[in-house]
Amino acid sequence: MRNRHAWTERDVNGVKREIVATKERGRWSLRFKVAGEEYWTSIDPIERDLLTTLRDILYRKYQRRRASYEDVQMADRMLGELGARSE
């Protein structure tokens, strides 16, 4: 199964950006590219709302058999770690 997932969204200024999530060494890494730019920017640390969006995308793909349940669980674990860090 593919371990690369992409989606687009608009930031607070209305600028469109493409976000790509890639599974590397047992972790999800995210990067984005703003419309009209040539280079990708890594997102580190990963923002909670982006990780929640990734989890939702993975779950929907899992229901259609296009992602593994382990990928969904990995995103859940990362969300749990973010929650533990913020407390």
Phi, psi and omega in degrees: 000150180289140178245039176224126182226137184227150174206165178241151176205169178251139179279186184296337179269001180086009180275130181284135175223145178259132181244135180236130176250132180229136178272120180227125177050043176077014178224153174270132173242143181239146174216160181220160176222126179281144179305131179093349178264160184261331189254151178270147178241129180284143179256105181214116003283158181286131179286146183301317183294325177291321178292324176294319176298316178300316180299318179296318178297315180298319181295317178296321177292324177299318179297332178263009179064037178247002176212156181270156178293332177297325177294320177296316179297323179297317177296321177298318179297318179295322176295320177297320177295321177297320179295321179292325179290326184280344180276000000 
